Amino acid sequence: MVIFNIQLHNSEDINTLLGSEEYTKFTIYSYEKIKAFFSEKTKIISPSERRMVVELNKDQYQNSLENFIRYLDEINFENAGIPFFMDYTVGISLDDDKKDLQTRLREGVVSALYAKNKNLKYAIYNINYEKEQKFIETLGRLPFAIKEKQLFLEYQPVIDLKNKNCVTIEALIRWQDKEGIISPNDFIPYAERTRLINLITEWVFEQVINDFKILESSNIPVNKKVKDLTKEEINPDNVLTLPFTFAFSLSASF
């Protein structure tokens, strides 16, 4: 069976504008209109008010996809003479006997969210969408992690084996999530695709400065060197207030 996951994205807006009673009428109306498009034998379930799932055989899927998408575009619910249309995307999980139903349903959700982010009406599941979904979820959590001080640094000394002296110290970023410690490999590459990397870089810069102030106050000798930091990566207002210049290269290493 082919699974259509129909994800409704403007449910909260309609609920706010019309109220819960009219919103319930809207969801029931949408369900009935979708049900009317298919044959009576077609299985349609509604796991939530924002989502409907349709099971189709392969022939139904091939014959109805484009018509169904056009049909969804025309569904509207009138309230006080004003038409309200569905803001939807459809995620499609193709037939695969090796996968259980829960996996197929999840693939439908992932595909629908992928379609939404790419401004598409529908998307057929591809394993690469999982990476895209992880990217979106990680970016959504990073600002909170910075605000709630979930990020921290671990310092790794680099030793000159000839004279056994510590020649430098690397500052390695970590993320203490509620589920455990997240490696930089799992979030720095995502942050580098957005402006969040600048926010993280500035946080690391300030944290290193604070930590080194503590070392200096403890009479531990500290060498300060500049390396690989551009002025775009830090807040210039903060730099002017620092007692010395320190820089680093942020990367997804551990």
C-alpha positions, -999 to +999 in steps of 0.1 A: +000+000+000+010+036-007+005+060+022-005+097+018+002+118+048-018+150+045-003+176+069-024+207+077-001+237+085-026+266+091-047+248+118-035+271+146-042+302+125-078+291+117-084+281+153-073+316+165-094+334+139-126+313+141-125+298+175-124+262+186-160+254+176-157+266+140-122+251+137-136+217+146-162+222+119-134+230+095-114+199+102-145+177+099-154+194+067-119+188+053-120+152+063-153+146+046-141+164+014-110+142+013-130+111+019-154+120-009-125+121-034-117+084-029-137+052-032-157+040-002-132+012+003-102+035+007-089+036+043-087+071+057-077+078+093-071+111+112-045+106+139-048+143+149-066+175+138-036+185+118-031+153+100-049+128+078-036+095+064-048+078+033-039+042+023-040+035-015-030+006-037-004+012-064-029+018-092-049+043-071-018+062-063-006+064-099-040+074-112-050+099-086-019+118-073-020+149-096-058+151-095-058+148-057-033+176-053-055+199-075-085+188-056-069+198-022-061+232-036-099+238-042-111+228-007-123+258+012-145+263+043-167+294+043-173+314+075-193+346+074-189+345+036-151+343+038-134+312+023-107+296+043-083+273+023-061+245+035-024+252+038-013+216+034+015+194+021+014+157+013+041+132+023+041+100+004+056+066+015+057+041-013+049+004-009+076-015+010+069-049+026+101-047+046+089-018+066+063-018+094+034+005+095+049+029+121+080+033+099+058+041+069+037+066+088+068+084+100+082+085+064+049+102+054+053+128+081+090+135+073+081+138+036+053+162+043+075+184+064+102+183+038+077+195+012+066+223+035+102+235+039+108+234+001+075+251-008+063+219-026+028+205-026+040+170-020+071+149-017+078+112-021+099+098+008+137+098+003+161+088+030+179+121+025+148+138+040+158+123+073+190+143+073+171+174+063+147+169+092+175+164+117+191+196+104+158+215+110+153+201+145+189+208+155+188+244+143+156+249+162+172+237+195+205+255+192+194+290+202+177+275+233+209+256+241+230+288+240+204+307+261+201+280+287+239+275+289+238+239+276+270+245+257+303+240+274+340+237+266+366+210+272+402+219+269+427+196+253+464+204+258+488+199+229+522+187+241+556+192+224+571+157+228+607+170+225+607+192+256+574+179+271+560+214+273+523+223+267+526+245+236+489+253+232+454+243+243+425+235+221+390+246+232+365+219+221+328+227+222+302+203+236+265+204+240+249+189+272+214+180+260+188+164+283+195+131+266+233+134+270+264+150+255+261+159+218+293+158+198+302+189+178+301+167+147+263+165+152+256+202+153+285+224+141+281+214+104+244+224+106+252+257+124+278+265+097+250+265+071+234+294+089+242+326+109+240+305+141+277+297+137+285+333+144+265+333+176+282+301+187+317+314+178+312+345+198+300+325+228+331+303+226+353+333+223+338+349+254+339+317+273+376+311+265+384+346+276+366+342+309+383+308+315+418+322+308+411+351+332+406+325+359+439+308+350+458+341+350+443+350+384+456+317+397+492+326+386+492+300+359+512+313+329+491+317+297+503+324+262+478+343+241+480+340+203+458+351+174+447+325+148+420+321+122+394+345+136+377+370+113+361+402+125+327+389+112+328+360+137+327+381+169+310+412+182+334+441+178+320+459+209+331+429+230+366+429+215+372+465+226+366+456+262+389+427+263+422+430+282+440+410+255+435+395+221+427+358+217+413+338+188+407+303+177+395+281+148+361+265+155+356+232+139+337+199+143+364+180+160+366+160+192 
